[in-house]
Amino acid sequence: MVEELSQFGNICLCITSRISTIPTDCKWVDIPTLSMEAGCDTFYCIYNHGRRSTLTDNILEQLDFHPLSITLLATVAYHNRWDTTQLASKWDEHRTDMLQTDYNKSLATTIKLSLSSAMFQELGPEARDLLGVVAFFPQGIDERNLNWLFPTIPGRRNIFDKFCVLSLSYRSEGYITMLAPLRDHLCPKDPKLSPLLCTTKDCYFGRLLVVINPNKPNSEETRWIVSEDVNVEHLLNIFTTIDANSLEVWVACSYFIHHLYWHKPRFTMLGRKIEDLPDDHPCKPLSLFRLARLFKAVGDFTGRKRALTYALELWRGQGNDHRIAQVLRDLAGANRSLSLHKEGIQCVEESLEIAERLSDTVTQTWCLKELAWLLHEDKQLDAAKEAAFRAIELPPEKDKESHFSDCHRILGNIYRSEGEAEKAIHHYETALEIASSFSWDSRLFWIHQNLTLLYLDQDRFDDANAQIEYAKSRVINKPYQLAIAMDLQAQIWYEQDRLEEAKSEVLRAADALEKLGATERANGARGLLQQIEAAINKGTSLEMVLLLARIDLSLSAQGTE
C-alpha cells in the first residue's frame, strides 16, 4: 500500500507507530512525550470539569505525559464525573489499572498487543520477566550491567534491543528504561514471586557487601553506587517492607548507608526505617552508627547526635566496649558540631579511657584528635596542642595515616588562631601531603578550606581563590561540602567588593544548605547575605548622593537654584 501511494506526488502519508521498524524510503521522526502544558491542555479538553489543579498536574507528571495514558485518564474521570480530589484518591488506589474506558480501549490492551506480537514471542520465555525487572527499577537497567545482572539469559542484548524496537522501553543516558505508565503496569505485583527479580536483588546485595577500604575509598569496586543509588534505595525500600524479617535485607541496607556516606552523601528514606527497627534487632546499632555518619556528611548534626545516642544505648546494653568507645568518640564530634564543647569533652575522655584499657592505639589517636578539636574550639589552645601532639607521637599502626593528617590540620588551625601563619601553613601542607598520597577527597577539601580562610585573614585573595577552587574540585558529588565552598567563595568576593557575584554565590549556598537541612550553616550564609545586601544598598545610596551633588554643582554653575 505504501509503495502504491508513494507513486502519487500530491499525496503525503503520515503513519504513527509504536514500533520503530519503518517501510523503505520513509523518513522516521521520533515523537517525544507531551510537555506539561500540552499534557494539561489534552487532559482538560476531555475532562471539562473544574480548573487546573496541582493534584492533576502531579498525576500527569507520574504518567510521564504519555498521550494515550492522559487521554484514557481524562476520559475515565469525565465519565465518572470525579472532581480532582476524587481523581487523586482513585489514582492512589488503582494507579494505571484505572486507565480503561470501553472494551479493548485501555493501556493494558495496547501493552498486551505488543506482548502478543510475533516479534516479542520470538524473544523467548524470559522476555516477559526481563520486562518486569526493567519496570521495577526507577532508573531502569544500566546497559553496562547486563552481563553482571543476567548471566544465564542467552541473547540478552538482542532482547533489550527488541524491547526498544517495540517501544516497550527506550534508552536514556546509558540506561534501558520505560515510560512510567508501562513501568507501573509491567512491574511485578509481588516482587518476591518473581524469580528473575529476586536473582537481580541478590546480585545487588552481593555487590553492596564489598568492604570499603578507608585508604582506597574511591575504588571503582565501591563507587558504582554513585550511578545506581536510586535503584538500590528503591530495591531496599520495597524489600524492607515486604520481607522485613530477612536479616540479609537489613545487612544490605546498612551497607547501602555506608556506601552513600563514602560516595554520595544525601538523605534517604531508609533512615527512618532503621531508627524504627526493634531495639533487639541485630543490625540496628551498627546501622544507626553508619546512619549518623551519613547525617554528618549532609550537615544534619542534630540527626547525627540522635542516632549516635541511640546506638550508644544499645551497645551499652550489650557491653560491647570496643563499639562503646567508637560511638562515644563520634558523639563527641556531634556535640562539637552543635557547640556543646563541655559535653563533647566528657564523651571523648570516656572513650579515650576505654581505648587505653583495650590497648587500642588507633581509637586513642582518634580520641586525642577529637579532644584537640574540642579544646581548640573551647579556646583552650595549649591543651589542644598537647592533645594533637600526643596523637601524632603514638606508635604508628595501620590505618592511622588519616588521623595524622587530621592532627596536622588541627595544629594548623590552632596556630592560625594564635596568629602564627607560617607554622599554620607548615602543618596544613603536611596534612595535604599525607592526604594527597591516599586521595582522600573529603580531608583534602577541609585542608584547602582551612588554607582559604588563612589566606583570607591575610587579604591574599588570589591565593584564597586558588585554594577554594581546589576545594570545590574535591567535592563535586558532595552537596554539603560544595555548599560550604560556595559560602566561602562568597566571603572572598565580599572582601574584594565583588558584591553582586558574592550575593549570587551566597544565595546558592544558603538554598543548598536549607534543602540539606543544615540549618546552622544556612543561617550563617543568610547572615552573610544580609551583610552583602547592606553593602550593596550603602553603595547605591552613596552613588545617589554623588549624583545629586554633581547635579547641584551643575545647576549652581548655571546660576539656577
C-alpha positions in Angstrom: 0.0 0.0 0.0 2.8 2.4 0.9 4.6 1.7 -2.3 1.5 2.3 -4.4 0.6 5.5 -2.6 4.2 6.8 -2.9 3.8 6.9 -6.7 1.5 9.9 -6.3 3.4 13.2 -5.9 0.4 15.0 -4.4 0.0 12.6 -1.5 1.8 13.0 1.8 1.3 10.0 4.1 2.0 10.1 7.8 2.0 6.8 9.8 2.3 6.8 13.6 3.5 3.6 15.2 4.9 2.4 18.5 7.3 0.2 16.5 10.3 1.9 15.0 10.5 -0.6 12.1 9.6 1.5 9.0 8.9 0.9 5.3 11.5 1.6 2.7 12.0 5.2 1.6 10.1 6.7 4.5 11.6 9.3 6.9 11.4 8.4 10.6 10.8 11.1 13.2 10.9 10.4 16.9 7.9 11.9 18.6 8.6 12.7 22.3 6.0 12.7 25.1 4.0 15.8 25.7 5.2 18.9 27.5 3.5 19.8 30.8 1.3 22.5 29.1 0.3 20.2 26.2 -0.4 17.4 28.6 -2.7 19.7 30.7 -4.4 21.0 27.5 -5.1 17.5 26.4 -6.5 16.4 29.8 -8.7 19.4 30.4 -10.0 19.4 26.8 -11.6 16.0 27.5 -12.2 16.2 31.3 -14.0 19.6 31.2 -14.6 19.6 35.0 -13.1 22.4 37.1 -9.9 24.3 36.7 -6.3 23.2 36.6 -5.1 21.6 39.8 -1.7 20.7 41.2 -3.2 17.3 42.1 -3.9 16.6 38.5 -0.5 18.1 37.4 1.2 15.6 39.8 -0.7 12.6 38.2 0.2 13.7 34.7 3.8 14.0 35.7 3.7 10.5 37.1 2.3 9.4 33.7 5.4 10.9 32.0 2.9 13.0 29.9 2.2 9.9 27.8 -0.5 10.9 25.4 -2.6 7.7 25.4 -2.5 7.5 29.2 -3.6 11.1 29.6 -6.4 10.6 27.1 -7.6 7.5 29.0 -7.3 9.1 32.4 -9.3 12.2 31.3 -12.0 10.0 29.7 -12.4 7.9 32.8 -12.5 11.0 35.0 -15.1 12.7 32.7 -17.4 9.7 32.6 -17.3 9.2 36.3 -17.7 13.0 37.0 -14.9 12.9 39.5 -13.6 16.2 40.9 -9.8 16.5 41.2 -9.7 15.3 44.8 -11.7 12.1 43.9 -9.5 11.6 40.9 -6.3 11.8 43.0 -7.8 9.4 45.5 -8.7 6.9 42.8 -5.2 7.2 41.2 -3.5 6.5 44.6 -5.7 3.4 44.9 -5.7 1.9 41.4 -2.8 3.6 39.5 -2.7 2.5 35.8 -5.4 -0.1 36.3 -7.9 2.7 36.0 -6.7 3.6 32.5 -9.5 1.7 30.8 -12.6 3.0 29.0 -14.6 0.8 26.7 -13.8 -2.8 25.8 -10.4 -3.1 24.1 -9.6 0.6 24.9 -7.1 0.6 27.7 -3.4 0.9 28.4 -3.4 -2.8 29.2 -4.8 -3.7 25.8 -2.1 -1.8 23.9 0.6 -3.4 26.1 -0.9 -6.9 25.6 -1.0 -6.3 21.9 2.8 -5.7 21.9 3.4 -8.7 24.1 1.4 -11.0 21.8 3.2 -9.8 18.6 5.4 -12.3 16.7 8.5 -10.2 17.3 8.0 -10.4 21.1 7.1 -14.1 21.1 10.4 -14.9 19.3 12.4 -13.4 22.2 11.8 -16.5 24.3 10.2 -17.2 27.7 12.5 -14.9 29.7 11.4 -11.8 27.9 8.4 -11.0 30.0 10.3 -11.5 33.2 13.1 -9.2 31.9 10.5 -6.5 31.2 9.3 -6.9 34.8 12.8 -6.3 36.1 13.2 -3.1 33.9 9.8 -1.9 35.1 10.7 -2.5 38.8 13.7 -0.1 38.9 13.1 3.7 38.7 16.2 4.2 36.7 15.8 1.1 34.6 18.8 -1.1 33.9 22.3 0.2 33.2 23.4 -1.3 29.9 26.9 -1.9 31.3 25.4 -4.3 33.9 23.5 -6.7 31.5 26.2 -9.4 31.8 26.5 -8.9 35.5 22.8 -9.0 36.3 21.6 -11.6 33.7 24.5 -14.0 33.1 22.2 -17.0 32.5 20.0 -15.4 29.8 21.3 -16.0 26.2 20.9 -13.2 23.7 20.1 -10.7 26.4 21.5 -7.7 24.4 19.3 -8.7 21.4 16.3 -9.0 23.7 16.8 -5.5 25.1 17.3 -4.1 21.5 14.0 -5.6 20.5 12.2 -4.1 23.5 13.3 -0.7 22.2 12.1 -1.6 18.7 8.7 -2.5 20.1 8.7 0.8 22.1 8.3 -1.2 25.3 11.4 0.5 26.5 13.8 3.2 25.4 17.4 4.2 26.1 18.2 7.2 28.2 21.8 8.2 29.3 23.1 4.6 29.3 20.0 3.1 30.9 17.3 0.9 29.4 14.1 2.2 30.9 10.4 2.7 30.1 7.6 5.3 30.4 6.0 5.5 33.8 2.6 4.1 32.8 4.2 1.0 31.2 6.5 0.6 34.2 3.6 0.8 36.6 1.6 -1.8 34.6 4.5 -4.3 33.9 6.1 -4.1 37.4 5.7 -7.4 39.3 2.8 -7.1 41.8 4.6 -9.3 44.3 8.4 -8.9 43.8 9.1 -12.0 46.0 7.2 -14.1 43.4 9.4 -13.0 40.5 12.4 -15.4 40.4 14.4 -13.2 38.0 13.8 -10.1 40.1 14.9 -12.0 43.2 18.1 -13.1 41.4 18.7 -9.5 40.4 18.2 -8.4 44.1 20.8 -11.0 45.1 23.3 -9.5 42.6 22.8 -6.0 44.0 23.0 -7.2 47.6 26.2 -9.1 46.9 27.8 -6.1 45.4 26.8 -3.9 48.4 28.7 -6.2 50.8 32.1 -5.2 49.3 34.0 -3.8 52.3 35.3 -0.2 51.7 39.0 0.2 52.3 39.4 3.6 54.1 42.8 4.0 52.4 41.1 3.5 49.0 37.6 4.8 49.4 37.3 5.9 45.8 37.9 2.5 44.2 35.8 1.6 41.2 34.6 -1.5 43.1 32.7 0.7 45.5 31.9 3.8 43.5 29.3 2.1 41.4 26.7 3.2 43.9 27.0 6.8 42.6 25.1 5.8 39.4 22.9 3.1 40.9 21.8 4.7 44.2 18.2 5.4 43.2 17.7 1.8 42.1 19.3 0.3 45.2 17.3 2.6 47.5 14.1 1.6 45.8 15.0 -2.1 46.0 15.8 -1.9 49.7 12.7 0.2 50.4 10.5 -2.4 48.8 12.2 -5.4 50.4 12.5 -3.9 53.9 8.7 -3.6 53.7 7.7 -6.9 52.2 10.5 -9.0 53.7 11.1 -7.2 56.9 12.2 -10.3 58.9 15.1 -11.1 56.5 18.4 -10.4 58.1 20.0 -10.3 54.6 17.9 -7.3 53.6 18.8 -5.2 56.7 22.5 -6.1 56.3 22.4 -4.8 52.7 20.5 -1.7 53.9 23.3 -1.0 56.5 26.0 -1.4 53.8 24.0 0.9 51.4 24.1 3.7 54.1 27.9 3.1 54.4 28.3 3.4 50.6 26.3 6.6 50.5 28.4 8.1 53.2 31.6 7.5 51.3 30.4 8.2 47.8 27.2 10.1 47.5 26.1 11.7 50.8 22.4 12.5 50.7 19.2 12.0 52.8 17.5 8.6 52.3 14.0 7.3 53.1 15.7 4.3 54.7 16.9 6.4 57.6 13.6 6.4 59.4 13.2 2.7 58.8 16.5 2.0 60.5 15.5 4.1 63.5 12.2 2.3 63.8 13.7 -1.2 63.9 13.1 -3.1 67.1 15.9 -2.5 69.7 16.8 -6.2 69.8 17.4 -6.3 66.0 21.0 -7.4 65.4 21.5 -4.9 62.6 20.2 -1.8 64.5 23.2 -0.5 66.4 25.7 -0.6 63.5 23.1 0.7 61.1 22.5 3.7 63.4 26.2 4.3 63.7 26.5 4.4 59.9 23.4 6.5 59.6 24.9 9.0 62.0 28.0 9.3 59.7 25.7 9.9 56.8 23.9 12.6 58.8 27.3 14.2 59.5 28.2 14.2 55.8 25.0 16.1 54.8 25.2 18.5 57.7 22.3 17.2 59.9 24.1 17.4 63.2 21.0 17.0 65.3 20.1 13.8 63.5 23.7 12.6 63.9 23.6 13.1 67.7 20.2 11.4 67.9 21.3 8.3 66.0 24.6 8.1 68.0 22.9 8.4 71.3 20.5 5.6 70.3 23.4 3.4 69.2 25.3 4.1 72.4 22.4 3.0 74.5 22.1 -0.3 72.6 25.8 -1.1 72.7 26.0 -0.3 76.4 23.2 -2.8 76.9 25.3 -5.4 75.0 28.5 -4.5 77.0 30.5 -4.0 73.7 33.4 -1.8 74.9 35.0 -1.5 71.5 31.8 -0.2 70.0 31.0 2.0 73.0 34.4 3.7 72.6 33.7 4.2 68.9 30.3 5.7 69.3 31.4 7.9 72.2 34.2 9.3 70.0 31.8 10.1 67.3 29.2 11.5 69.8 32.0 13.9 71.0 32.2 15.1 67.4 28.5 15.5 67.1 28.5 17.7 70.3 31.3 19.8 68.9 29.3 20.4 65.7 26.4 21.6 68.0 28.9 23.8 70.0 28.3 21.6 73.1 32.0 21.5 73.9 31.9 20.5 77.6 29.6 17.6 76.8 31.8 16.6 73.9 34.9 16.6 76.1 33.2 14.3 78.6 32.3 11.9 75.8 35.8 11.8 74.3 37.5 11.4 77.7 35.4 8.3 78.5 36.2 6.9 75.0 39.9 7.5 75.5 39.8 5.8 78.9 38.2 2.7 77.3 40.6 2.7 74.3 43.6 2.8 76.7 42.2 -0.1 78.7 41.8 -2.1 75.5 45.3 -1.0 74.2 43.6 0.2 71.0 46.0 2.9 69.8 44.0 3.6 66.6 41.0 4.7 68.7 43.3 6.5 71.1 44.7 8.5 68.2 41.1 9.3 67.0 40.1 10.3 70.6 43.1 12.6 71.1 42.4 14.2 67.7 38.8 14.8 68.6 39.8 16.1 72.0 42.2 18.6 70.3 39.3 19.8 68.1 37.0 20.3 71.2 39.7 22.1 73.2 40.6 24.3 70.3 37.0 25.4 69.8 36.7 25.9 73.6 39.6 28.3 73.4 41.9 26.0 75.4 44.7 26.3 72.8 47.7 24.9 74.8 45.7 21.9 75.9 44.5 21.4 72.3 48.1 21.5 71.1 49.2 19.0 73.7 46.4 16.5 72.7 47.3 16.8 68.9 51.0 16.2 69.5 50.2 13.2 71.8 48.2 11.7 69.0 51.0 12.2 66.4 53.5 10.6 68.8 51.6 7.4 69.4 53.3 4.3 67.9 52.5 4.1 64.1 49.9 1.4 63.1 48.0 0.5 60.0 45.1 2.9 59.2 46.3 5.7 61.3 47.6 7.9 58.5 44.2 9.6 58.2 44.3 10.6 61.8 47.8 12.1 61.5 46.6 14.2 58.5 43.7 15.5 60.7 46.0 16.2 63.6 48.3 18.4 61.5 45.2 20.2 60.2 44.1 20.8 63.8 47.6 22.2 64.6 47.3 24.4 61.6 44.0 25.8 62.9 45.5 26.3 66.4 48.5 28.2 65.1 46.2 30.3 62.8 44.1 31.2 66.0 47.4 32.3 67.6 48.3 34.4 64.6 51.3 32.3 63.7 50.7 31.9 60.0 53.9 30.3 58.9 53.5 27.5 61.5 49.9 27.1 60.4 50.9 26.8 56.7 53.6 24.2 57.6 51.1 21.9 59.3 48.4 22.4 56.6 51.0 21.4 54.0 52.0 18.4 56.0 48.3 17.4 56.2 47.9 17.9 52.5 51.0 15.7 51.7 49.6 12.8 53.8 46.0 13.1 52.4 47.2 13.5 48.8 49.0 10.2 48.8 45.8 8.4 49.6 43.4 10.6 47.5 41.2 11.3 50.5 38.8 13.8 48.8 36.9 14.9 52.0 40.1 15.5 54.0 41.7 17.4 51.1 38.6 19.5 50.9 38.8 20.6 54.5 42.5 21.3 54.4 42.1 23.5 51.3 39.1 25.2 53.1 41.3 26.0 56.1 44.1 27.3 53.9 41.5 29.5 52.1 40.5 31.0 55.5 44.1 31.6 56.4 44.8 33.5 53.2 41.6 35.4 53.6 42.8 36.6 57.0 45.9 38.0 55.3 43.9 39.6 52.3 45.8 37.2 49.9 42.7 37.0 47.7 44.4 35.3 44.7 45.7 32.5 47.0 42.4 32.2 48.7 40.6 31.9 45.4 43.0 29.2 44.2 42.5 27.2 47.4 38.7 27.3 47.2 38.9 26.1 43.6 41.0 23.1 44.8 38.4 22.5 47.5 35.5 22.5 45.1 37.2 20.1 42.7 37.3 17.5 45.6 33.6 17.5 46.4 31.7 17.6 43.0 29.3 14.9 44.3 29.1 16.1 47.9 26.4 18.8 48.1 27.0 19.8 51.7 30.7 20.5 51.3 30.1 22.1 47.9 27.6 24.5 49.5 30.2 25.4 52.2 32.7 26.1 49.5 30.2 28.4 47.7 29.6 30.2 51.0 33.3 30.7 51.5 33.7 31.8 47.8 31.1 34.5 48.5 33.1 35.7 51.6 36.2 36.1 49.4 34.3 38.1 46.8 32.6 40.2 49.5 36.0 41.1 50.9 37.0 42.1 47.3 33.9 44.3 46.9 32.6 42.0 44.1 29.2 42.3 45.7 26.9 41.1 43.0 28.9 38.0 42.5 29.1 37.4 46.2 25.3 37.8 46.5 24.6 35.3 43.7 27.0 32.7 45.2 25.8 33.0 48.8 22.2 32.7 47.7 23.0 29.4 46.0 24.9 28.3 49.1 22.0 29.2 51.5 19.4 27.5 49.3 21.5 24.3 49.1 22.2 24.2 52.8 18.5 24.7 53.6 17.5 21.8 51.3 20.0 19.6 53.0 18.6 20.5 56.5 21.9 22.1 57.6 20.1 24.9 59.5 23.0 26.3 61.4 25.2 26.6 58.3 22.3 28.0 56.3 21.7 30.7 58.9 25.3 31.7 58.7 25.0 32.0 54.9 21.9 34.1 55.3 23.8 36.4 57.8 26.5 36.9 55.2 23.8 37.7 52.6 22.4 40.4 54.8 25.9 42.0 55.1 26.3 41.8 51.3 22.9 43.4 50.6 23.6 46.1 53.2 26.9 46.9 51.4 25.1 47.0 48.0 22.5 49.3 49.4 25.1 51.5 51.0 27.0 51.7 47.7 23.8 52.6 45.9 23.0 55.3 48.4 26.5 56.8 48.1 26.2 56.8 44.3 22.9 58.7 44.6 24.4 61.3 46.9 27.3 61.8 44.5 24.9 62.0 41.6 22.8 64.7 43.4 26.0 66.6 44.3 27.0 66.6 40.6 23.6 67.9 39.6 23.7 70.6 42.3 27.1 71.7 41.1 26.0 71.8 37.5 22.9 73.9 38.3 24.9 76.2 40.6 27.3 76.8 37.7 24.3 77.8 35.6 23.1 80.2 38.3 20.0 78.1 39.0 18.7 77.5 42.5 
